[in-house]
Amino acid sequence: MKHRSALVRSLFTGLFLLSLGGFAAEDVKFMDARIFTPLKGSSVTAGYVEIENKSKSPRKIVLSSVEGFKAFETHETIEDAGKMSMKKVDEYTIAPESKLELKPGGKHLMLFDPIKKIADGDTLLVKFKIDGKEHSVQFKVIPRTETDHSHDHH
Amino acid sequence: MKLKRIFQLIGLVLLVCAGTLGYLIWKELKGPTMGGNFSLTLRGSQWTFNEDAKKLNLIYFGYAKCPDVCPMSLSYVGTAFSKMSSEDLKKIRFLFVSVDHENDDPGNVADYATNFFPEFLGLSGSKKQIDDTIKLFPASYMVEKNPKSYLGYSIIHTDRVFILNKKGVVIDTIDSLRDSDVILQKIKEHI
């Protein structure tokens, strides 16, 4: 009996701690995940996604793997008086109950040297670590020249 | 004595007005001074602006390994071009100049430019050719080494399109490259 109540107490404590800061998959939602098809004449491309943090705690997101590319990094484009520069970042932090949009001209996944043929319509598995726990997202490969980047959000 | 001071004051005001007017007239007659002729490389052959210029010429400085800004800006310009009539397309040329002389070769730059519109010209060149060209325009670039990145570098560069007349003189600038209709409107103002 004593053991059972201790177990229940531990369970509730665990759930309480999880609600405070632990990661649950449903806490973080990925939307409109896309990678532009690599262009002729270039060995790099970029990926974009909208990430929503529904929890009451900030979330740290680290890119851990991207299918089909030799190397991958998280970057941020910065504009200063008509000049564009790019900064490599180790992680993105999303404030509680807010969204982070990776979009052209801003934060983006930078992908180097495709190791297989990547074509329009493919889907590529991208893995992130959210506060240390792995989370997989399917990114759709879309042509760079098809749209004006005014992408519909699903 | 007082009258003399008034005449002196009126004379001074007239002199300032005449000077200002003269400067404005001189500036108007002189016209824009940025731009000029330049030579670069197109698929391994020398390409000289004044031998191949059209009525209207657009120029953009970037690099083929730019993953985010260059392809975004170029795709908006490409979309603007795809909205133009075939008659207007005969009068206009778009030049993409790579400032990455160490990593971009003439073949890949020329291929890269055509991703966005088949008639876009992708030009490259030696460091001297690129520097001699970019200094003609209100543009710049700077290679930033980044050993922590897989690429090892990135290039800070101007993200603007300059509109040139047949002589290579800058007649306008497109500062905002995030709307193909705005780009098209600017082109139509000059074509």
Boltz contact constraints between the chains, C-beta under 6 A:
constraints:
  - contact:
      token1: [A, 39]
      token2: [B, 115]
      max_distance: 6.0
  - contact:
      token1: [A, 40]
      token2: [B, 111]
      max_distance: 6.0
  - contact:
      token1: [A, 40]
      token2: [B, 115]
      max_distance: 6.0
  - contact:
      token1: [A, 41]
      token2: [B, 64]
      max_distance: 6.0
  - contact:
      token1: [A, 41]
      token2: [B, 108]
      max_distance: 6.0
  - contact:
      token1: [A, 41]
      token2: [B, 111]
      max_distance: 6.0
  - contact:
      token1: [A, 41]
      token2: [B, 112]
      max_distance: 6.0
  - contact:
      token1: [A, 42]
      token2: [B, 64]
      max_distance: 6.0
  - contact:
      token1: [A, 42]
      token2: [B, 112]
      max_distance: 6.0
  - contact:
      token1: [A, 44]
      token2: [B, 65]
      max_distance: 6.0
  - contact:
      token1: [A, 44]
      token2: [B, 67]
      max_distance: 6.0
  - contact:
      token1: [A, 45]
      token2: [B, 67]
      max_distance: 6.0
  - contact:
      token1: [A, 46]
      token2: [B, 67]
      max_distance: 6.0
  - contact:
      token1: [A, 46]
      token2: [B, 68]
      max_distance: 6.0
  - contact:
      token1: [A, 71]
      token2: [B, 150]
      max_distance: 6.0
  - contact:
      token1: [A, 77]
      token2: [B, 68]
      max_distance: 6.0
  - contact:
      token1: [A, 77]
      token2: [B, 69]
      max_distance: 6.0
  - contact:
      token1: [A, 82]
      token2: [B, 158]
      max_distance: 6.0
  - contact:
      token1: [A, 82]
      token2: [B, 160]
      max_distance: 6.0
  - contact:
      token1: [A, 83]
      token2: [B, 156]
      max_distance: 6.0
  - contact:
      token1: [A, 83]
      token2: [B, 158]
      max_distance: 6.0
  - contact:
      token1: [A, 84]
      token2: [B, 69]
      max_distance: 6.0
  - contact:
      token1: [A, 84]
      token2: [B, 159]
      max_distance: 6.0
  - contact:
      token1: [A, 85]
      token2: [B, 156]
      max_distance: 6.0
  - contact:
      token1: [A, 86]
      token2: [B, 154]
      max_distance: 6.0
  - contact:
      token1: [A, 88]
      token2: [B, 148]
      max_distance: 6.0
  - contact:
      token1: [A, 88]
      token2: [B, 149]
      max_distance: 6.0
  - contact:
      token1: [A, 104]
      token2: [B, 72]
      max_distance: 6.0
  - contact:
      token1: [A, 105]
      token2: [B, 72]
      max_distance: 6.0
  - contact:
      token1: [A, 108]
      token2: [B, 68]
      max_distance: 6.0
  - contact:
      token1: [A, 110]
      token2: [B, 67]
      max_distance: 6.0
  - contact:
      token1: [A, 112]
      token2: [B, 150]
      max_distance: 6.0
  - contact:
      token1: [A, 144]
      token2: [B, 71]
      max_distance: 6.0
  - contact:
      token1: [A, 144]
      token2: [B, 75]
      max_distance: 6.0
  - contact:
      token1: [A, 145]
      token2: [B, 75]
      max_distance: 6.0
  - contact:
      token1: [A, 148]
      token2: [B, 79]
      max_distance: 6.0
  - contact:
      token1: [A, 148]
      token2: [B, 180]
      max_distance: 6.0
